[in-house]
Amino acid sequence: MYVVIVGCSAVGYHLLKGLLASGHEVVVIETNEDRCQLLYDELGSIVIRGDGTDQNVLEAAGAARSDMLIATTGTDQTNLIACQTAKQIFNIARTATIVTDTKNEPLFHILGVDVVVNSTHLAVTQLEATVPGKPLIRLMDLNAQNTELVNIAIPEDASVIGQRLSDIQMPGNSFVSLIVRKDSATIASPNSIIEAHDEIIAITTLEDEHLLYETLTGV
């Protein structure tokens, strides 16, 4: 597979090394002269100095024959433009990028970027998972826009304890799919009753996740 990487940030560099180790043909586009020189000294002529949103630079990088473009600069706008140019001008079948501002993620999906990795979301998720008590853990982002799978632990004093799911007003389009209790999982139904220390596996949106957390854990 021939892959064009736009931006040799720390993410771009390690991605580049990993793809090369896996046998892929890779070229990286980077604007910083010093970084380009370091890459050239280490890896040879697979680096091109230039703006990854510039059509001429992308053409010189072989975008017309590439299978995938991955944008890893530190700027959401640059990443989006690079992906859009790849799709619209060079007909690259697959694009991927990182996004740092969570408010920008929906726009990336709307404009057709195939894979969007929210670096801020990933960092928050990993850090939240280290907090004792597991208040809310994001398990995965689903294919549907802004939709995710979360795990919410029910504390001993939550007001929902003893209530049926059908009696709990869930926010937005959120719903419970599984209830994990004493190392066993049960598919949720309207008649499922919430108990203390249950772990609720639910589908929700980025906008509703904290409201869902408050609904299930509030006193």
N, C-alpha and C positions, 0 to 999 in steps of 0.2 A: 504494500500500500504506500502511496506517495502522499505525504502530509506536509502542509505548510503551517508553520507556527508563527503567529504574529506577536512579537514582544517576548524578549527573553528575560522576564522577571524570574524570581526564584522558582515559581511554579513552572514557567516555561522552560527553564534550564533543566530541571529534574524530569519534566515530561519529555524533553528532547533526548536526554540520556537514556530514559527508559524505552522510548520508541526505537532508538538506534540499537539498543541491546536486544530488542525483539526482532530485529531484522528488517524494520521498515526503512524506506527511503524518506529522509526528512530534510527540509530546508527551513531555516529560521530567519525572520526579518526583524531587525532591531535598529532603533534610531540612534542609540548611544554609541559613540565612536570607541570609547575605551572598552565597553562591554563586547562590542564586535571584535575588537582586537584580541581580547582574552579568549573568546570563543574560537576565533580563527587559529590562534596558537595551540589550542587544545584539540580542536576537532577538524580543522582544515576549512575548505571552501564551502561548507554547507551554510554559512552565514552571509546574509546580504544586508548591507547598511541602507536603511531607508524607512519610509513611512508605509506601514502595512495597510493603510487605507488608500494609497495612491495606486491607480490602475497600472501605471507603467512599472512600478516596483513589483506589484503582484505578478505582472506578466513576466518580468525578468526572473521571478522566483519559480516560474513554471506553473502558475495557478491554473492555466488552461488544461493541464493534464493531471492535476492533482485529484485525489479521491476525497480529501478532507482538509478543511482549514480550521485551526484552533487558535482563538485569540486569547492571549494571556497577559495583556498589558495591564497597567494599574488604573486605567481609565475606562469606565463603562461605555462612554460615548465612542471612544476609539474602537473598543471591542465590537460594539454593535455595527459601526460603519464598516469595519473590516469584514464582518460576517455578511452584511447586506451586499457589499461589493462582490464578495465571493459568489454569492447566490445569483445576483442579478446580472453581473457582467461576465463572469467566468463559468457559470452554470455548475459550480462545485456542488456535488450531491449532498454533502453532509458538512454542517458547521457546528462548532462547539465553542463555548466561551465561559469565562468566569464573570460574575457580577458581584460588586462589593456593596452597592446600595440596594437594600431589599425592595425599595419602592420602584426600582427600575426593572425588576424581574418580569412582571407581567408584560411590559413592552417588548422584551426580548422574545417571549413566547408568541405574542401577537404578530410580530414581524417575521416569524418563521425560523428563528434560530433553533436548530434541532436539539441541541443539548445545552442546558443552562445550569451551571454549577454556582450556587449562591455561597460564596466563601464566608461571608459573615454568618449566614445561617448555620453552616457546617461548624464553624468555630463555637458559636453559642450552644449548639446541640451537644458538642463534645464536652464543653465546660459544664453545662447543666447536668450532664450524666454523672459528673463527679460529686455533685452535691448530695450529702446524705438525705435519705428520705425520698429520693427520686420524685420531686414534685411534678414535673412534666418532662417527658422524654420524647423527642421527635424520632420516630423509628425510620421513616423514609418519606421522600417526596414522591407523590404519585404522578402519573402521566397527565392527569387533568390539571389545568392551570390553577396554581396556588393551592392545590389540595395535598394534604399530608396525612400520614398515619401517626398517631401519638399514643403514648402510654401515660395514664394519669393514676397515681396511687391515691386511694381513698383514706383520709385520716380518720382517727377514732371519733372525732367530734363533728364530722361532716353532717349537714342537715339532711342529705339524701339517704343516709343509712336507714334501711327498713322500707324504703320506697321502691315501687315498681318503676321500671324504665318508662313505661307509658305515662306515668304521673309526673315525670321530670321534663320541664320545658327546655329542650335543647336549643342552643343558639343557631340561627341560620340554617344551613344544610348539614349540620353536624349530626352524626349518629354513632351509636356504640355497636361494634361488631363482635367483640369478644370480652368475656370477663374471666380473668385469671385469678384463681383462688386456691391457695395451698398447693401450688405446683401443678394444678390441672386447669385446663382452659375449657370454657363452655360458650357455645355460640349464643349471643345475646338474643333475647326475645322480648316483646312488650311486657311479659309477666315476670321477667328476671328481676330479682330483688337485690338491691345493693347492700353489701356488708362492709364493715370496717376492714381495712387492709386489702380490699379487692384492688386489683390492677385492671383498669379499664382501658381496653384497646379501642380507640375511636378514630373515625375519619372526620376531618374538619378542614377549615381553611386557615391560612395565615392570619386573616383578619379576625377570625372567630376563636382561635385557639385559647387565648387568655380568658375570654368570656366563658368558654366551655370549662376551662380549669376552675374558674370561680364558681360556676354552677355545681360542679361535682365535688368540690372541696370546701366550699363556704359553710360557715356555721349558721 
